[in-house]
């Protein structure tokens, strides 16, 4: 199991000794070694066999109480609570959310740069992202780890088909920044990973062309072998082949550097018209770097109708070829765009018809991975969810199967600034959990902030109202107790 161990200090800066370890949460104590300033990998697997176990029914008795916001927010300042309430008040207005990118662009154009960045850092940017200064990133990771929460850093630069960067130098710059990010993650307290988007390393139109060829030759959910991919690449122009080759060299260097730094590399999902290519590239990386532990993880978007078939094919391939399968389970963040594009171009909507269908698919796929983990252990899974019921179902199923985050490679995750009451409650209950922490220059992170605002509006008629109520509940409690 890939673990980042920051062993020299913990809460309050105390050196970890035998007595202190006994007082640590079980999942933390299990992964700590008394070796100052070291990082390491520990691995465990379960070879126990089990019969067929039905997906656990949700019981009335909950191990984790997500309604106890006092306990969940005990390490957050009142200023952070107030900012959360204000940000989610903004997110609750559909008109503002729909035009948020325009508002960001307006402020960027007409406000003084320093003033605009200060406003963003005290509002949206500060809530959903951290700084681009290394010292501040390290401090954020340290603050999270004091609460038993790991960090997944992401240099939040992403591009779609319309993006035009200033030549090859920009892609090289992003690559070098990501290498620095991995090095930085290696220095962070706690368990760490780094998330990347492939569209940050080559022109999106080239990845789209590659994806079109792969989709055209695919006869099912199976990924292509290396030789077949080489033949497919030969159909691209020389310039496109060069871009793909350079991108592959870059991501392989990122994976190698991640392995050396003992930091996981998570390949993020993107739009469906990139996804077949992204999946094939991620699997090729796993074959190379996941022989003894899970260094590389791919992201499964469970709102896609194809996701179960893809997952089962990847599981089968990992069993046959013996590599560790790393999977981050998400619902998906491009629903509105995907549906609009499907309608405009007259092809079948790739998204599940209802939110319930997506939930059922997500829960079933997570359970399938848990069952396989119970049998062979060569799986690393991140359950990235902001849905309380999904998290409870996952915990119930872990208990049914005898799985534990201190022994099995299962981690829960939420985005920075979203569902903090879930993250902190899970950590308090000794579950492994991390925050996805975006960083980067304010202007570069604006598209990410726009998507976060949209996502909070899109799901179940808007998560923003629920988030706002959670922050206001804690804010009222603090004010009345003064």
N, C-alpha and C positions, 0 to 999 in steps of 0.2 A: 504494500500500500504506500502510495507516494505521500509522504508527510514532510512538512517544513517544520523543523523543531527549533524553536528559539528558547534555549535552555538557561541562559545566564540570568534572566530576570523574569518576574511576573508581576502581579499586582503590587503596587507600592514600591517596586524596584527591589524587592527582597531576593536574595540569591536562593535558588531552589535547593533545599536540603531535604533530608529524609522526613523530618517532621512536617515541613510545609507540603511535601508531596502527598502526605496522607490526608491533608485537608483540601487537596485539589479535587475538582470534579472528576469522576471516574474516567471519562473519555479523554481528559487532558493528562491525568496521571499515567494513563496507560501508554501514552506516546512520548512521554518525557524521559530522557536519560540525563543522569547527572554528569554532563560533560559541558563545561562552560563554552559558550560561543560556538556551538557546532550545529550542523543540520544533518539530518539523515533520513534514510528510507527504512520503513519497516513493512513487512509484508505478512499477511495472514490469509488463509483460505480455509474454507470448510469443505471437507470431503464427505460429510455425512449425506447419506441418501435419505430421501423423504418421499412419501407417497403423495398423491395428488391432494393439494390443499385448496379449498375454495377461497376466493377473495374474501377477506374478512369483512364481516358486517360491522358497521360503526356502532360501538357500544355507548351507553349513557355515561359510563365512567371514563373521564378523560385524564390522561397522564399530564397533559399540558393545558393550562388554562389561558387561552388567548385574550380573555376579557380582563385579566389583571394587568391593566396598563401601568399601574404604579410600579410594579415589579419589573415590567418590561422596559420602562423608560427611566429606571433609577439612575443610570449613568449619563443621561442626556440633560443638557442645561435647559433652563427655562427659555432662553433665547432660541435654541434649536427647536423646542416644542412650538413656540410662537411662529417661527418661520414656517414650520411644517403646516400649521393651520392656515396661514396666509396663502401659501403656494397651492394647497388643495382647494381653497376657496376659489382661486383663479381657475383651477382645473375643472371646477364644477360648472362653469359657464361655457356652454358648447360654442357660442359665437367666438369667444376669446380663444378657445382651444383651436378651432378651425382656422383662425387667422393668426395663431401664435408666431408662425415663422415670419409672416409679414410684419408683425409687431417687433420681433427681434431685429429684422432687417432695417426697419425704420429707426429703431434706437441706435443700431450700429452706424447708420448713415448720418444721422443728424446730431447725435450726442457726442461729446468729447470722448475719445477712446477710453481714457482712464475712468471717467464718470460712468460710462456704459458698463465697463467691466466690474466696477465696484457695485453697481446696482445688481448686476447678474450674480455676483458672488455672494451678495447678501440675500438673494432670493432663489431663483430657479437653479442656477449653476451650483450655488452653495448647498442646495438641498439634494440634488440628484448627482452631483459630481464633486470631485475634490480638486485640489490645485494642480498646476503643472510644475510646481517647485518640489524637487526631491525631498527636502526636509519636511515639508508639509504632508507629502504622501506617506512618508515613514511615520510621522506622528499620527496620521489617521489610522494606519494599520496597527500601530501600537495601542491606540485608544480602543479600537475594536477588539484586539486580542485580550485586553484587560477584562473584557466581558466574555471572553472565550469564543470570540467570533473571528473567523479567518477572513482573508482578503483575496479577491480576484481582481487584479488590475486590468484595465482596458484603456489603451490609448484610443479614445473614441473618435476616430476619423473613419468615415465610411462614405462610399460613393455609389450612386446608381447610374443608370445608362446615360443620363444627361450630363453627368459630371465630366468636366474637362480640366485635368490638372496641367501644371506647367512643365510638361515633358517628363523624361525619365528621372530627372533629379529629384522630383517630389516623391516618387515611389521609393527611391533610395533613401531619402530623408526619413520617410515613415518607417522603413525597415530598420534603419539605425536607431530610431527612437524606440522601436519595439525591442530591439536587442538591449538597449539601456533599461527599458521597462523590466525585462526579465532579470537583469542584474540587480535592479532595485528591489524586485520581488524577493530575490534571494536574500536580501538584507532585512526584509520586513519581519517583524515579530509575527509568530503564529503560522498557520497553514496558509500557503499562498499558491496562486495560479495566475496565469496571464491569458486573456482572451484576445483573439485576433479575428479580423474579417479579411478574407482573401481579396476583396475588391479594393483594399488599401494598398495592394502591392502590384497591381497591373491595371491597364485600362479596362473598365467594366465591359465595354463592347467586345473585347477579346475573350473574356471569360464567358460572355453570352454566346459567342460563336462556338466556342469549345463545348459549351453545354448543349447547344442545338445539335451538334454532331453526335454527342453521347446519347441524347434522348432519341435521336433518329435511329440509332443502332440497337438500342436496348429492347430486349424481348421480355423483360421482367424486372424485378427489383434487384437482381444480382449486380454486383460491381464488376468492372472489367479488370482483367489481369494487365500486368504492365505492358506485355507485348501488344495486346489489343489497343491499349491507350496510345502506344507509340504509332501504330498504324492510323488511328483516328487523327492524331496530331498532324500526320503528314498531309492531311487534306486541307489544313489551314495554310494561309499565306506565310511566306518566310518571316515577315515581320510579326505576325501573330504567334508563330512557333517560337520566335525569339522571346517574346513577352512571356509565354507560358513557361519556357525553359528557365528564364531568369526568376520568375515567381516561384517555381518549384525549388530552385537553388536557395532562394531566400527562406522559404518556409522550412526546408530541411535544416538550414543553419539555425533557425529559431528553435526547432525541436531539439537539435543537438545541444544548443546552449541551455535550453530548459532542463534537459537531462543532467547536464553538468552542474547547474545551479540548484537542482532538486526542486524545481518549480514545474507545475503542470502547465501544459499548453492546451487551451480550449479553442477549438475552431468554431466560431459562431456561425449560426445559420443566417441566411439572407433571403432575398426574393426567390421564388420558385424557379425563375428562369436562369438562376445561377446554381441551384441546389444540387442537381445531379453531378455537376463538375466538382462542387465543393465536397460532396460526400465521397466521390471517388478519390480525390486528393487526400482527404482525411484518412481514408482506409489505407492508402498506400503509405502514409506516414506511420500509422499504427503497425503495419507489417514490419516496418524498419525499426521503429523505436520502442514498441511495446512488447518486446520479447520476454522481458523479465519482470516488468512492472508497467503500470499505465502512465505513460508520459503524456500522450496525446489523447484528447477526448473530442469526439464529434458531437454536434448538437442535433437532436431530433425535434422537429416542430410537430407537436402532436395535434395541431388543428388541421394538418394535412391528411387527406384521405389515404394517401400513399404511405404514411409514416409507419404503420404496422408492418406492411410488407417489407419496407426497407429495413426495419429493425430485425425482423426474423431472418432476413437474408444475411445481415451483418453478423448476427449471433451464430448462424450456421457456418459462415466463413471463418469466424474467429475460432470456432471449435475445430474445424478441419485443418486450419493452418497453425493453430497453437499460439496465436498472439493474444495479448490481453485486450479486451474490448473496453474502450472508455466512452461513456455516453453521458451527455448532459441533456436532461429531459426538460423541455419547455413547451408552452402552448403555442407561442408564435406571436410576432409583433407587427405583422404586415397585412392583417386581415382586410382592412378597407381597401388598400391598394390592390391586393390580389383579386378581390372580387370585382372591383371596377375594371381591372385589366381583362379579366375573363369575360365580362359582359361586353366590353368594347371590341374584343377580338373574337368573340363568338366561340369560345371553347368552354369545356365543363369547368365549373367552379371547383378549384382544388381543395377548398376549405370544407370541413364537415358542415352539414346543414344547420345544426343547432349547437349552442354552447354545451348542452348536455351530452351530445354526441362527442364533442371534443373532450369533455371531462371523462366520459366512460373510456374513450380510447387512451387517454393519458394514464388513468388508473390501471387499466388492463396491461398496458405496456410496461409500466413500472413494476407491476406484480410479476410479469413474465421475466424481467431482469432479476428480480429478487429470487425467483425460483431457480433460475440458472446459476445465480451467485451461490445459492445453498448447495448446489450440486458440484460446481467446479471451481468457484472462487476467482476465476480469471476475469473479473468484471469490476470496473469502477463506475459508479453511478452518482451523478449529481441530480437531486430532485429539486429543480428550480421552479418554485411555485409560490404564488401569492394567494392561493385559494386555501382557506383554513380547512375546509372539508377534505380536500385532496391531501393535505399534510397529515391530518388525523387518520385518514384511510391508510396512508403509507406507514404511519407509526403502528397502527393496528396490525397490518400485514407483516411488518417486521417482527412484532411480538409473536404472531402465529407461527412464523417460520423459524423463530429463534435467532433472528439476526439482530445485530447491535452495531451502532456506528463506531464504537470503540474497537470492535473486532473485525467488522466487515467494511468494505470500502464504499460506504454510502454517506453522502453529505447533502444536507438541505441547503438551499440558497435563495436569497432574495436580492433584488436590486437595491442599491443605495437610495435611501429616501422613500422606499415603498415597503409597506407592511413591516415596519420596525417592531411592532408588537409581536409579530410571529417570530422574527429573527431572535430577538432578545429573550422571548419566552422559551424557545427551543434551546438556546444556550444555557439558560438558567436550569433547564431540565436535563442538562448534560448530553444533548444531542450535538453532533458535529454540524456546524452551519457556517456559511460565509456570506459576506456581502460582495456583490459585483460592484466595483468602485471605478467608474469612468474618470479619466483625467485628460488634460490637454488644454491648449489655448482656448479661451472662451469662445471666440468666433468659430473655431473648428468643431466645438462640441454642440453648437446650436442645433444642427439637424437631429442629434441624439435627444436633446431636450424637447424638441418638437414632437418626436415620436413618443416620448414618455407622457407628454400631455395628452396626445391622441389615445394612447393605450388606456389611460385612466378614464377616458370618456367612453371608449368602445366596449369594454367588458361589462356585461350585465347592466347596461344602461349607465355605467359610470362608477368606477371604484372611488372616484374623488370624494363623493359624499361620505362614504364609509371611513376613508382615511381622515377626512376633516373632523369627523365626530370623535375619532380616537384621540387625535391631538387636542381637541377642545375639552374632552373629558379630563385628560391629565392636566391641562392648563387651568381649568376650573378648580380642580382639586388642590393644585399648588397655591392658587390665589386665595382660596377660602381657608387654607391652613396657615397662612402667614399671620 
